[in-house]
Amino acid sequence: MRYSSDHKAQTHQRIIKEASVRFRRDGIGATGLQPLMKALNLTHGGFYAHFKSKDELVEKALEAAAAELDAHCEMLFSQERPLEAFIDSYLSEWHLTSPDQGCPLPTMSSEMGLRGQHSATTDTVLAARVKQIETAQEDAQGLVVMSTLVGALVLARSVEDPALAMRIMEVVRESLKTQISDDEKADQ
């Protein structure tokens, strides 16, 4: 059977997209190549026609997740109160329950960091968010805000009690927004 000229490129993108979802949802270490390829109706051996290694796929999947995040953040940071919109979105119930669709920093990047696998893509994701935050806030607290958001989301996803998870996000969300409001008032 003969495939179209763009079949390999389309298959390559399908693998990356599925891996990006699974790595964020289930974890990199817990996602095997054989089940990943089987979910796409592809053979395990066919994986190596597209990637040299799982590590290469991890980096490509992280890049895909970063591109999704960039598009989402572009929309959020174009709103009238961009920083509040970003905080509300980051610490939302949707983001809490949808790690497969959310920011890769608390999922893929943190797992990679635990394994000693540093990634320039993580640097790029963090730098982009910090720049957007600092532009919206007009100060140099972007790293503090991002660290607080990622930490709060990791904790909220880690606790057993759903009420506690929601409380973590609510308290941190309101604290950050109050801080922003106080900073704006001080600048006037």
C-alpha positions in Angstrom: 0.0 0.0 0.0 1.3 3.4 -1.0 1.0 6.4 1.3 0.6 10.0 0.4 3.8 12.1 0.4 2.7 13.9 3.6 1.6 10.7 5.5 4.9 10.3 7.4 4.8 14.0 8.5 1.1 13.6 9.6 1.9 10.4 11.5 4.9 12.1 13.1 2.7 14.9 14.4 0.0 12.5 15.6 2.7 10.7 17.7 3.9 14.0 19.2 0.4 15.2 20.0 -0.6 11.9 21.7 2.7 11.8 23.6 2.2 15.4 24.8 -1.2 14.5 26.2 0.0 11.3 27.8 3.2 12.7 29.2 1.3 15.5 30.9 -1.5 13.3 32.1 0.3 10.1 33.1 3.9 11.1 33.4 6.9 10.5 31.1 8.2 7.5 33.0 4.8 5.9 33.2 4.1 6.3 29.4 5.5 3.4 27.5 6.2 3.6 23.8 4.4 0.4 23.0 1.0 1.5 24.5 1.5 5.0 23.0 2.0 3.6 19.5 -0.8 1.0 19.9 -3.2 3.8 20.9 -2.5 5.4 17.5 -2.8 2.0 15.7 0.9 2.0 14.9 3.6 -0.5 15.6 6.2 -0.2 18.3 8.9 -0.7 15.7 7.5 2.1 13.6 8.4 4.6 16.3 12.0 4.5 15.3 11.2 5.6 11.8 10.1 8.9 13.4 12.4 9.4 16.5 15.8 8.3 17.6 14.7 7.8 21.2 12.0 8.4 23.7 14.0 11.4 25.0 13.8 13.0 21.5 10.0 12.4 21.6 9.8 13.9 25.1 11.4 17.1 23.9 9.2 17.3 20.8 6.1 16.7 23.0 7.2 19.4 25.4 7.6 21.8 22.5 4.1 20.9 21.4 2.7 21.5 24.8 4.6 24.8 25.0 3.1 25.9 21.7 -0.4 25.2 23.0 0.3 27.2 26.1 1.7 30.1 24.1 -1.5 30.3 22.1 -3.7 30.2 25.2 -1.5 32.8 27.0 -1.6 35.1 24.0 -5.4 35.2 24.3 -5.2 35.7 28.1 -2.6 38.5 28.0 -4.6 40.4 25.3 -7.5 41.0 27.8 -8.1 44.2 29.7 -6.8 42.8 33.0 -4.3 40.2 31.6 -2.5 39.2 34.8 -5.7 38.5 36.6 -7.0 36.5 33.6 -3.8 34.5 33.6 -3.9 33.8 37.3 -7.6 32.8 37.2 -6.9 30.5 34.3 -3.8 28.9 35.8 -5.5 28.2 39.1 -8.8 27.1 37.7 -10.7 23.9 38.3 -10.2 23.1 34.6 -6.4 23.3 34.9 -6.5 21.3 38.1 -8.4 18.5 36.5 -6.9 18.7 33.0 -3.1 18.2 33.3 -3.1 16.6 29.8 -4.2 19.9 28.3 -2.4 22.4 30.6 0.9 24.0 31.3 3.8 21.5 31.0 5.8 23.1 33.8 4.1 21.3 36.7 3.9 18.0 34.8 6.6 17.3 32.2 9.1 19.9 33.2 9.0 19.0 36.8 9.4 15.3 36.1 12.3 16.0 33.7 14.0 18.1 36.4 13.6 15.3 38.9 15.4 13.0 36.5 18.2 15.6 35.8 17.0 16.1 32.2 17.2 19.8 31.7 15.4 21.3 28.7 15.9 24.5 26.8 12.2 24.3 26.0 11.4 24.6 29.8 13.6 27.7 29.8 11.7 29.1 26.9 8.3 28.4 28.4 9.3 30.0 31.7 10.9 33.0 30.0 7.8 33.7 27.9 5.4 33.6 30.9 7.8 35.8 33.0 8.0 38.3 30.2 4.2 38.4 29.8 3.7 38.8 33.6 6.3 41.4 34.0 5.0 43.4 31.0 1.5 43.2 32.5 2.6 44.0 36.0 5.3 46.5 35.1 7.8 45.1 37.6 10.3 42.3 37.9 8.2 39.8 40.0 7.4 37.4 37.1 9.5 34.6 38.6 7.8 34.9 41.9 4.3 34.8 40.3 5.2 31.8 38.1 6.8 29.9 40.9 3.8 30.5 43.2 1.4 29.4 40.5 3.2 26.2 39.6 3.8 25.3 43.2 0.1 25.9 44.1 -1.1 23.8 41.2 1.3 21.0 42.0 0.1 21.0 45.7 -3.5 21.2 44.7 -3.1 18.2 42.3 -1.3 16.3 45.1 -3.7 16.4 47.9 -6.4 13.8 48.4 -9.2 16.2 49.7 -10.9 18.0 46.8 -12.0 20.8 49.1 -8.3 21.4 50.2 -7.2 21.4 46.6 -9.8 24.1 45.8 -8.8 26.0 48.9 -5.1 26.0 47.9 -6.0 27.4 44.5 -8.5 30.0 45.9 -6.2 31.3 48.6 -3.1 31.6 46.3 -5.2 33.1 43.5 -6.7 35.8 45.7 -3.4 36.5 47.4 -1.6 37.1 44.1 -4.5 39.2 42.8 -4.5 41.3 46.0 -0.7 41.8 45.7 -1.1 43.0 42.2 -3.9 45.3 43.1 -1.8 46.7 46.0 1.2 47.2 43.7 -1.0 49.1 41.2 -2.3 51.4 43.9 1.2 52.1 45.2 2.3 53.0 41.6 -0.5 55.6 41.3 
